[in-house]
């Protein structure tokens, strides 16, 4: 399975996983807190501003710095505290490059299908996702 450190920490997968490979997979996830539009519209403007003032790009940066960037260390601390075993493997760069090359047809198929649906910026979205994953 492919899982980010946050999931390994939150779901306590470190209690089960004995071996893991460090693989720089590109991908994207979306966290959101949806709300009924009518309820949102019924809230006073100052309440709406209070909510939007702690969300968006700045909130994403905050959560990135304070959770994503620290999740691996949190897992490793839990492993040590619980006396669990997790053996790390990092594939050699040439093997990772083979994986990247093998995944290109899948990515290009996504671009083709997405553009066919009328989303002309699919290639740009893919390029951005790859760049951000670095």
Number of C-alpha atoms within 10 A of each C-alpha: 3 11 10 11 21 17 14 19 19 11 10 14 14 22 17 11 13 12 11 15 11 11 12 11 15 13 10 9 5 4 6 7 4 6 8 8 8 8 8 12 10 10 11 9 11 9 11 13 12 10 11 11 11 12 14 10 9 11 13 13 13 13 12 13 12 11 14 14 13 13 20 16 12 16 22 17 12 16 17 12 9 11 10 15 15 17 10 11 11 12 12 8 9 9 11 16 12 10 13 14 10 11 11 11 11 10 12 14 11 15 20 15 12 15 14 11 9 9 13 13 12 18 17 11 13 17 12 11 14 14 10 11 12 8
